[in-house]
Amino acid sequence: MKASATLRTAAVFRRNYRKWVSALKLVQAGGMLAWRTEVSRCRTQLGMVIENKQERDRSGKVVRSFYRYVRKAA
């Protein structure tokens, strides 16, 4: 049976606990058009605490997003 996009996204976070994961890696798990929704579902439906940060490249024009799973909500 194929895992849902939410479960695939959650698995990426669990395998990389407390490590920053690039949005590109999450696109591969959750889908190009739905990965942000899958991150949101991990937070709301699975109770995962997920932080995010953004970094700009040297030119200041390109922004890269990163996310990390830190713990379950209390």
C-alpha positions as CSV (number, residue, x, y, z in Angstrom):
1,M,0.0,0.0,0.0
2,K,1.3,3.5,-0.9
3,A,1.7,5.9,2.1
4,S,-0.2,9.2,2.0
5,A,1.8,12.3,1.2
6,T,1.3,13.4,4.8
7,L,2.8,10.2,6.2
8,R,5.7,10.4,3.7
9,T,6.4,14.0,4.8
10,A,6.2,13.0,8.5
11,A,8.6,10.2,7.8
12,V,11.1,12.7,6.3
13,F,10.9,14.8,9.5
14,R,11.2,11.7,11.8
15,R,14.3,10.5,9.9
16,N,15.8,13.9,10.3
17,Y,14.8,14.7,13.9
18,R,16.1,18.2,14.9
19,K,17.9,18.6,11.6
20,W,17.0,21.3,9.1
21,V,15.4,19.8,6.0
22,S,15.3,21.8,2.8
23,A,11.9,22.5,1.1
24,L,13.2,20.6,-1.9
25,K,13.4,17.4,0.1
26,L,9.8,18.0,1.3
27,V,8.7,18.6,-2.3
28,Q,9.9,15.1,-3.1
29,A,7.8,13.6,-0.3
30,G,4.7,15.8,-0.3
31,G,4.4,16.8,-3.9
32,M,5.4,19.9,-5.9
33,L,2.0,21.7,-5.4
34,A,1.1,20.3,-2.0
35,W,4.2,20.1,0.2
36,R,3.2,23.1,2.3
37,T,-0.2,21.6,2.9
38,E,1.5,18.4,4.0
39,V,3.8,20.2,6.4
40,S,0.6,21.9,7.8
41,R,-1.1,18.5,8.2
42,C,1.9,17.2,10.1
43,R,1.5,20.0,12.5
44,T,-2.3,19.9,12.9
45,Q,-3.3,16.3,12.3
46,L,-0.2,14.6,13.7
47,G,0.7,17.1,16.4
48,M,4.3,17.5,15.3
49,V,6.1,20.7,16.3
50,I,7.9,21.9,13.1
51,E,10.0,25.0,13.0
52,N,10.9,26.9,9.9
53,K,13.6,29.4,8.8
54,Q,14.5,31.1,5.6
55,E,17.9,32.1,4.2
56,R,18.8,34.4,1.4
57,D,21.7,33.6,-1.0
58,R,24.6,36.0,-1.4
59,S,22.7,38.1,-4.0
60,G,19.8,38.5,-1.6
61,K,17.4,37.6,-4.4
62,V,16.9,33.8,-3.8
63,V,15.2,32.7,-0.6
64,R,15.6,29.1,0.6
65,S,13.2,27.6,3.1
66,F,14.1,25.0,5.7
67,Y,12.0,23.1,8.3
68,R,12.8,20.8,11.2
69,Y,10.8,18.6,13.5
70,V,11.7,19.3,17.2
71,R,9.1,17.4,19.3
72,K,5.5,16.4,19.8
73,A,3.1,19.1,21.0
74,A,2.5,18.9,24.8
